[in-house]
Amino acid sequence: MAPRLLTFSPMPKIPTTDDKLDIIISHLQRFEKREKLRMWGSFVRNVISLIPVLIFIAATWYTVKYGDVLLQKITSMAAEQAGRVAAQNANGLIDQFNQINNFLKK
């Protein structure tokens, strides 16, 4: 094997304070762009997350303000449907009663 020659590399350049400040400034500029995007993204996400809360508050307000009207409409519709069902059942019951009565008279 051939002997290895010792070679010396030139001394690395020691960064000056200005060089270090330039590096820091370039990093901060990149961070600033990224932070602007993150800020807008979080703003949009927060606005979207507020939509269900606003819907809940509006529904609660509407229910408090117009709840009695809604209950009146619901009860009137239920009463009408119950009346129709009762009338259908009553007619069917009367028909069955008449059939049984006619059968017994024979």
Biotite code that builds the C-alpha atoms (Angstrom):
import biotite.structure as struc

atoms = struc.array([
    struc.Atom([0.000, 0.000, 0.000], chain_id="A", res_id=1, res_name="MET", atom_name="CA", element="C"),
    struc.Atom([1.097, 3.433, -0.783], chain_id="A", res_id=2, res_name="ALA", atom_name="CA", element="C"),
    struc.Atom([1.514, 5.771, 2.120], chain_id="A", res_id=3, res_name="PRO", atom_name="CA", element="C"),
    struc.Atom([-1.232, 8.291, 2.516], chain_id="A", res_id=4, res_name="ARG", atom_name="CA", element="C"),
    struc.Atom([-0.221, 11.821, 2.182], chain_id="A", res_id=5, res_name="LEU", atom_name="CA", element="C"),
    struc.Atom([-1.600, 14.227, 4.659], chain_id="A", res_id=6, res_name="LEU", atom_name="CA", element="C"),
    struc.Atom([-3.478, 16.961, 2.915], chain_id="A", res_id=7, res_name="THR", atom_name="CA", element="C"),
    struc.Atom([-4.790, 19.928, 4.696], chain_id="A", res_id=8, res_name="PHE", atom_name="CA", element="C"),
    struc.Atom([-7.992, 21.523, 3.594], chain_id="A", res_id=9, res_name="SER", atom_name="CA", element="C"),
    struc.Atom([-8.240, 25.243, 3.800], chain_id="A", res_id=10, res_name="PRO", atom_name="CA", element="C"),
    struc.Atom([-9.624, 26.608, 7.022], chain_id="A", res_id=11, res_name="MET", atom_name="CA", element="C"),
    struc.Atom([-13.387, 26.838, 6.929], chain_id="A", res_id=12, res_name="PRO", atom_name="CA", element="C"),
    struc.Atom([-14.634, 30.365, 6.719], chain_id="A", res_id=13, res_name="LYS", atom_name="CA", element="C"),
    struc.Atom([-15.980, 31.482, 10.045], chain_id="A", res_id=14, res_name="ILE", atom_name="CA", element="C"),
    struc.Atom([-19.265, 33.278, 9.426], chain_id="A", res_id=15, res_name="PRO", atom_name="CA", element="C"),
    struc.Atom([-19.336, 36.822, 10.542], chain_id="A", res_id=16, res_name="THR", atom_name="CA", element="C"),
    struc.Atom([-22.153, 38.398, 12.460], chain_id="A", res_id=17, res_name="THR", atom_name="CA", element="C"),
    struc.Atom([-23.533, 39.947, 9.268], chain_id="A", res_id=18, res_name="ASP", atom_name="CA", element="C"),
    struc.Atom([-23.558, 36.528, 7.570], chain_id="A", res_id=19, res_name="ASP", atom_name="CA", element="C"),
    struc.Atom([-25.400, 35.038, 10.521], chain_id="A", res_id=20, res_name="LYS", atom_name="CA", element="C"),
    struc.Atom([-27.929, 37.875, 10.487], chain_id="A", res_id=21, res_name="LEU", atom_name="CA", element="C"),
    struc.Atom([-28.519, 37.362, 6.743], chain_id="A", res_id=22, res_name="ASP", atom_name="CA", element="C"),
    struc.Atom([-29.198, 33.665, 7.342], chain_id="A", res_id=23, res_name="ILE", atom_name="CA", element="C"),
    struc.Atom([-31.619, 34.478, 10.156], chain_id="A", res_id=24, res_name="ILE", atom_name="CA", element="C"),
    struc.Atom([-33.428, 37.047, 7.999], chain_id="A", res_id=25, res_name="ILE", atom_name="CA", element="C"),
    struc.Atom([-33.841, 34.568, 5.134], chain_id="A", res_id=26, res_name="SER", atom_name="CA", element="C"),
    struc.Atom([-35.274, 31.979, 7.530], chain_id="A", res_id=27, res_name="HIS", atom_name="CA", element="C"),
    struc.Atom([-37.675, 34.523, 9.000], chain_id="A", res_id=28, res_name="LEU", atom_name="CA", element="C"),
    struc.Atom([-38.860, 35.549, 5.545], chain_id="A", res_id=29, res_name="GLN", atom_name="CA", element="C"),
    struc.Atom([-39.682, 31.922, 4.702], chain_id="A", res_id=30, res_name="ARG", atom_name="CA", element="C"),
    struc.Atom([-41.441, 31.502, 8.050], chain_id="A", res_id=31, res_name="PHE", atom_name="CA", element="C"),
    struc.Atom([-43.411, 34.685, 7.457], chain_id="A", res_id=32, res_name="GLU", atom_name="CA", element="C"),
    struc.Atom([-44.888, 33.356, 4.190], chain_id="A", res_id=33, res_name="LYS", atom_name="CA", element="C"),
    struc.Atom([-45.755, 30.042, 5.815], chain_id="A", res_id=34, res_name="ARG", atom_name="CA", element="C"),
    struc.Atom([-47.314, 31.744, 8.830], chain_id="A", res_id=35, res_name="GLU", atom_name="CA", element="C"),
    struc.Atom([-49.509, 33.927, 6.613], chain_id="A", res_id=36, res_name="LYS", atom_name="CA", element="C"),
    struc.Atom([-50.880, 30.807, 4.930], chain_id="A", res_id=37, res_name="LEU", atom_name="CA", element="C"),
    struc.Atom([-51.406, 29.098, 8.284], chain_id="A", res_id=38, res_name="ARG", atom_name="CA", element="C"),
    struc.Atom([-53.143, 32.184, 9.648], chain_id="A", res_id=39, res_name="MET", atom_name="CA", element="C"),
    struc.Atom([-55.593, 32.347, 6.733], chain_id="A", res_id=40, res_name="TRP", atom_name="CA", element="C"),
    struc.Atom([-56.183, 28.606, 6.926], chain_id="A", res_id=41, res_name="GLY", atom_name="CA", element="C"),
    struc.Atom([-57.004, 28.739, 10.619], chain_id="A", res_id=42, res_name="SER", atom_name="CA", element="C"),
    struc.Atom([-59.275, 31.755, 10.051], chain_id="A", res_id=43, res_name="PHE", atom_name="CA", element="C"),
    struc.Atom([-61.260, 29.912, 7.379], chain_id="A", res_id=44, res_name="VAL", atom_name="CA", element="C"),
    struc.Atom([-61.443, 26.769, 9.544], chain_id="A", res_id=45, res_name="ARG", atom_name="CA", element="C"),
    struc.Atom([-62.723, 28.783, 12.518], chain_id="A", res_id=46, res_name="ASN", atom_name="CA", element="C"),
    struc.Atom([-65.352, 30.537, 10.412], chain_id="A", res_id=47, res_name="VAL", atom_name="CA", element="C"),
    struc.Atom([-66.561, 27.189, 9.093], chain_id="A", res_id=48, res_name="ILE", atom_name="CA", element="C"),
    struc.Atom([-66.676, 25.750, 12.602], chain_id="A", res_id=49, res_name="SER", atom_name="CA", element="C"),
    struc.Atom([-68.869, 28.664, 13.732], chain_id="A", res_id=50, res_name="LEU", atom_name="CA", element="C"),
    struc.Atom([-71.614, 27.821, 11.214], chain_id="A", res_id=51, res_name="ILE", atom_name="CA", element="C"),
    struc.Atom([-73.177, 24.957, 13.258], chain_id="A", res_id=52, res_name="PRO", atom_name="CA", element="C"),
    struc.Atom([-73.114, 27.107, 16.395], chain_id="A", res_id=53, res_name="VAL", atom_name="CA", element="C"),
    struc.Atom([-74.913, 29.925, 14.570], chain_id="A", res_id=54, res_name="LEU", atom_name="CA", element="C"),
    struc.Atom([-77.498, 27.477, 13.195], chain_id="A", res_id=55, res_name="ILE", atom_name="CA", element="C"),
    struc.Atom([-78.116, 26.111, 16.693], chain_id="A", res_id=56, res_name="PHE", atom_name="CA", element="C"),
    struc.Atom([-78.544, 29.610, 18.138], chain_id="A", res_id=57, res_name="ILE", atom_name="CA", element="C"),
    struc.Atom([-80.919, 30.608, 15.310], chain_id="A", res_id=58, res_name="ALA", atom_name="CA", element="C"),
    struc.Atom([-82.986, 27.426, 15.738], chain_id="A", res_id=59, res_name="ALA", atom_name="CA", element="C"),
    struc.Atom([-83.231, 27.996, 19.491], chain_id="A", res_id=60, res_name="THR", atom_name="CA", element="C"),
    struc.Atom([-84.305, 31.605, 18.989], chain_id="A", res_id=61, res_name="TRP", atom_name="CA", element="C"),
    struc.Atom([-86.908, 30.587, 16.383], chain_id="A", res_id=62, res_name="TYR", atom_name="CA", element="C"),
    struc.Atom([-88.276, 27.880, 18.678], chain_id="A", res_id=63, res_name="THR", atom_name="CA", element="C"),
    struc.Atom([-88.564, 30.285, 21.603], chain_id="A", res_id=64, res_name="VAL", atom_name="CA", element="C"),
    struc.Atom([-90.191, 33.000, 19.506], chain_id="A", res_id=65, res_name="LYS", atom_name="CA", element="C"),
    struc.Atom([-92.559, 30.831, 17.409], chain_id="A", res_id=66, res_name="TYR", atom_name="CA", element="C"),
    struc.Atom([-92.807, 27.673, 19.536], chain_id="A", res_id=67, res_name="GLY", atom_name="CA", element="C"),
    struc.Atom([-96.458, 28.174, 20.467], chain_id="A", res_id=68, res_name="ASP", atom_name="CA", element="C"),
    struc.Atom([-97.455, 28.596, 16.810], chain_id="A", res_id=69, res_name="VAL", atom_name="CA", element="C"),
    struc.Atom([-95.536, 25.452, 15.883], chain_id="A", res_id=70, res_name="LEU", atom_name="CA", element="C"),
    struc.Atom([-97.218, 23.470, 18.678], chain_id="A", res_id=71, res_name="LEU", atom_name="CA", element="C"),
    struc.Atom([-100.657, 24.701, 17.579], chain_id="A", res_id=72, res_name="GLN", atom_name="CA", element="C"),
    struc.Atom([-100.008, 23.615, 14.005], chain_id="A", res_id=73, res_name="LYS", atom_name="CA", element="C"),
    struc.Atom([-98.697, 20.232, 15.107], chain_id="A", res_id=74, res_name="ILE", atom_name="CA", element="C"),
    struc.Atom([-101.655, 19.584, 17.425], chain_id="A", res_id=75, res_name="THR", atom_name="CA", element="C"),
    struc.Atom([-104.217, 20.674, 14.815], chain_id="A", res_id=76, res_name="SER", atom_name="CA", element="C"),
    struc.Atom([-102.641, 18.391, 12.201], chain_id="A", res_id=77, res_name="MET", atom_name="CA", element="C"),
    struc.Atom([-102.568, 15.502, 14.698], chain_id="A", res_id=78, res_name="ALA", atom_name="CA", element="C"),
    struc.Atom([-106.219, 16.099, 15.625], chain_id="A", res_id=79, res_name="ALA", atom_name="CA", element="C"),
    struc.Atom([-107.271, 16.141, 11.946], chain_id="A", res_id=80, res_name="GLU", atom_name="CA", element="C"),
    struc.Atom([-105.422, 12.894, 11.275], chain_id="A", res_id=81, res_name="GLN", atom_name="CA", element="C"),
    struc.Atom([-106.878, 11.274, 14.381], chain_id="A", res_id=82, res_name="ALA", atom_name="CA", element="C"),
    struc.Atom([-110.377, 12.383, 13.309], chain_id="A", res_id=83, res_name="GLY", atom_name="CA", element="C"),
    struc.Atom([-109.894, 10.854, 9.855], chain_id="A", res_id=84, res_name="ARG", atom_name="CA", element="C"),
    struc.Atom([-108.658, 7.579, 11.321], chain_id="A", res_id=85, res_name="VAL", atom_name="CA", element="C"),
    struc.Atom([-111.502, 7.494, 13.833], chain_id="A", res_id=86, res_name="ALA", atom_name="CA", element="C"),
    struc.Atom([-114.064, 8.163, 11.085], chain_id="A", res_id=87, res_name="ALA", atom_name="CA", element="C"),
    struc.Atom([-112.655, 5.351, 8.950], chain_id="A", res_id=88, res_name="GLN", atom_name="CA", element="C"),
    struc.Atom([-112.682, 2.972, 11.912], chain_id="A", res_id=89, res_name="ASN", atom_name="CA", element="C"),
    struc.Atom([-116.197, 4.046, 12.950], chain_id="A", res_id=90, res_name="ALA", atom_name="CA", element="C"),
    struc.Atom([-117.567, 3.446, 9.450], chain_id="A", res_id=91, res_name="ASN", atom_name="CA", element="C"),
    struc.Atom([-115.922, 0.046, 9.349], chain_id="A", res_id=92, res_name="GLY", atom_name="CA", element="C"),
    struc.Atom([-117.226, -0.778, 12.831], chain_id="A", res_id=93, res_name="LEU", atom_name="CA", element="C"),
    struc.Atom([-120.779, 0.261, 11.920], chain_id="A", res_id=94, res_name="ILE", atom_name="CA", element="C"),
    struc.Atom([-120.618, -1.858, 8.757], chain_id="A", res_id=95, res_name="ASP", atom_name="CA", element="C"),
    struc.Atom([-119.417, -4.858, 10.759], chain_id="A", res_id=96, res_name="GLN", atom_name="CA", element="C"),
    struc.Atom([-122.139, -4.300, 13.348], chain_id="A", res_id=97, res_name="PHE", atom_name="CA", element="C"),
    struc.Atom([-124.815, -4.135, 10.618], chain_id="A", res_id=98, res_name="ASN", atom_name="CA", element="C"),
    struc.Atom([-123.500, -7.322, 9.025], chain_id="A", res_id=99, res_name="GLN", atom_name="CA", element="C"),
    struc.Atom([-123.596, -9.160, 12.369], chain_id="A", res_id=100, res_name="ILE", atom_name="CA", element="C"),
    struc.Atom([-127.065, -7.759, 13.100], chain_id="A", res_id=101, res_name="ASN", atom_name="CA", element="C"),
    struc.Atom([-128.379, -8.874, 9.684], chain_id="A", res_id=102, res_name="ASN", atom_name="CA", element="C"),
    struc.Atom([-126.854, -12.328, 10.199], chain_id="A", res_id=103, res_name="PHE", atom_name="CA", element="C"),
    struc.Atom([-128.500, -12.665, 13.617], chain_id="A", res_id=104, res_name="LEU", atom_name="CA", element="C"),
    struc.Atom([-131.916, -11.562, 12.298], chain_id="A", res_id=105, res_name="LYS", atom_name="CA", element="C"),
    struc.Atom([-131.951, -14.359, 9.731], chain_id="A", res_id=106, res_name="LYS", atom_name="CA", element="C"),
])
